[in-house]
């Protein structure tokens, strides 16, 4: 059930973590934080809600950006490591052939 605008609370009127959720949503989608938070609250009423970490999604996008920059040329692995604040070893792992296991890759390169 959607609340009419005159009944819509302010972010600071929401209880507990709902205010934090609404504020975070409002940062990304101005003016929609309370509305979307109330939808979440209606879908999961009174339930503890575990919100999974999405770092792997962000990391995947970062890794794709690193590969794209390297493939375009004109940038070294060391420069990428500095730019993305990663170790040189991590940059090498990211630039390795997708799906190739690190140990197998080392063996193949060693004897190729």
N, C-alpha and C positions, 0 to 999 in steps of 0.2 A: 504494500500500500504506500503510495507516495503522499507526502504531506503537502498541503497547499503552502504557498510562499509565506503566508502570514503566520503559519505554525512552525516554520523551519527555524530551529535553534541556531544560535551563533556557535562557533567552534568551541569557545571557552565554556559553553553551557553543557557540552557533552561530557559524560562521565568517563573517568579513567583514561585508558588507552585509546578510547574512541576519539578523544580530542587530538591525540598525537597522530592517529591515522588520518583524521580529517585535515589536519594542518599539512601533513606530507602530501596528501592528494591535492590540496588547494595550491601548494607550491607548483605542482606540475600542471594542474588544470584549474586555473584561477576561477573561483566562484562555484566549483563543483564538489569541493571537499566534503561538506556536510551531507549533501545529497547522496553521494556515492558511499560514504561511510554508513549512513542510515540503511542503505540497501544491504550492505555487508552485515550489519547488525540484525536485519530482518531475516537474512538467509541463515545465519548462525546464532540464533537467539540464546543467550545464556551459556553458550558452549565455549570452552577454552579453545582458542584458535592458534594453532602452530603455523607460523609463516616461515616457509622454507627459505634458506639462503639462495639467492640467485647469482651469486658471485661467478659461477661457472658460465652463465650467459654473458656477463660483462667481460670475463676473461676470453671467451671465444671471439667476441667482437674485437677486442684488443689484439689478439693473436692474428686475426684476419687482416687488420690494419697494418700490423708489422710485416706480414708476408707481402701485402700489396706494395708497401713502401720499398721493401727490399727488391721485389721483382721489377719495379720501375727503374731501378738502378740509381747510381749517384749517391748512395748512402751505404755506409759500412755497418757491420754488425755492432761494432763498438759505439758508433753514433746512435744506433737504435737502442742499445742498452742504456746509454746515458739519457736519451730522450724519454724512454718509458720507465726509467728507474728500475731496471732489471739487471741481473747479472749477465755477463757475456755467455755463460753456460746455458742460461735459460733462453736467451735469444737463439742460440744454436739449436736447442730442442724445438723451439717454435718453428724454426725454418727447416727442420728435418722433413723428409717426405711423410705426408700424412699416412697414418696407419702402420708405419714401419716401427717396429719395436726398437727401443734404443739399443739394447744389447745386440740384436740381430744386425742393426745398422752398423754398429762398430765392427762386428765380425766381417761383414761383407766389405766394408771399406778397407779393412786391414789386409784382406787377402785378394782384393780385386786388382 
